[in-house]
Amino acid sequence: PPFSVLCIGPNPALQRVLSFDAPLSLGGVNRAATLDQYAGGKGQGVALALHRWAPEAACVASLLGGDTGQAVEAMLDAAGVPCI
């Protein structure tokens, strides 16, 4: 078989991480310096981790729809994790 592990990811998500240059100010204006986005969800995370450990060992099956689904699929494709 082409893949050893099929990761089922029924809940794909985008994880967004804001980074700040200064400590947060309670009651003040806090502006993020950067915004990073990652493909998230349990099945997607397992597939990404397996891919880093053993490329071509895993693929992910997800229900991908809408803009979020397209973004998650593009991120997984860019990372080299096949989606079915």
N, C-alpha and C positions, 0 to 999 in steps of 0.2 A: 504493500500500500504506500501511496505517496506521503502520507502523514501518519505518525504514530499516535498523536493525541488530537482529538476533536474537542475544542473548548466551546461549550454552549454559553452564549452571553445574551440572555433575553432582555437585559436592561442596560444597553449602551448609554453612555453619558459623556459629556464634556466636563472635564475638571478644569477649573480656572483658578490660577494662583496669582494673587496680587503681591508685588514686592514694593516696599516703601524704603526711601532713603533715610528717613528719620523715624524715631519712635512715634507711635500713634498718640494723638492729642485728644483726650476726652473732651468733647464739646467743641473742638476746633475743626478746622478744615484739614483733612488728610488726603493727599493726592498720591496715587500710586505712581511709582516710577516705571514699572513694567507689568505687563499682563502676559502670562504664559498659559497656553491651553494644551491639554493632554487628553488622549482617548481614555475614558474611564469605564468602569463596570467590572464586576468580578471575572467574568469569562474573558473579557478583553485584557485585563491585567495579567491573568494566568497565561494567556497566549503570548503576550509581550515578554513575560519573564522566561517562558520556555524558549521563545525565539532567540533571546539573548544567550541562553545556555546551550541550546542545540538548534541552530538554524535549520529550517525545513522540517522540524519535528512536529510542529503544531499548526493548526489553522483554527479559525473561530467562525462559528455560525451565530449570527445575530439577526434580530429584527431591526433593520435600519430603515428609517423613514424621515422625510423632511430634511430641513437644513442641518439639524444635529446629526442625523444618520449619515448624510453625505460627508460632513466634516469628520466624523469618527472613522468612516470607511477610508477617506483620503489619508488620515493619520496612520491608520493601520497599514495601508498600502505603502506609504512612505517608509514605514518601519520595516517593511518586508514580511508582514504577517498576512497571509492570504485570508480573504473573507469568502465564505460560501453561503 
